Amino acid sequence: MTKFLLAVHVLAAIVAVGPVTVAASMFPPAARRAMEAPDDVRAAETLRLLLRICQVYAVVGVVVPVFGFATASSMHVLGSAWLIVSIALTALAAVVLAALVLPRQSALVEAGGGATREATVRLAMFTGVFNLLWAAVTILMIVRPGSTTGA
C-alpha cells in the first residue's frame, strides 16, 4: 500500500503542482504584454487562461498533501523533522498562492489595460517565492534525512 500511496503522491505533485508553477510563472510577462497592447484580445485571453489554469490546479493540488500524509503515515515518519519542515513549507506555499498570487492575478485580469508594471513585478516576486517554496519541498522529499535509498 505504501508504494501505491507514494506513487499517487508523486504523480499528483507532478500533475497538479507543475502546471501551477509554470502557469503562474508565465502570468507576469503575459500581463505586461497585455498592458502594452490593451486592445489585443488574444493577450487578454491568454491571461484569463493562465489564471484559470492556476485556479483549477491549485484546487486539484490539495490531493498532494492528502496523499503525502497518507504516505508518511504508512511509512511511520510523521514525526520526522524533515517531514514537519516539508509540511510547514507546503502550508506556506499554499498561503502564498491563495493569498498573494491568485488574488493579484485576478486583479490584473480585471484591470485589463489599466494594470501597472509595478503590480506585475510584485506578482512575479510572490510567484517566485511560491516556486522556491515548492522547490525546497521537492528537495526535502528527494534527499530526506534517513533516506534508505543510499542516494
Secondary structure, 3 states (H helix, E strand, C coil): CHHHHHHHHHHHHHHHHHHHHHHHHHHHHHHHHHHHCCCCHHHHHHHHHHHHHHHHHHHHCCHHHHHHHHHHHHHCCCCCHHHHHHHHHHHHHHHHHHHHHHHHHHHHHHHHHHCCHHHHHHHHHHHHHHHHHHHHHHHHHHCCCCCCCCC
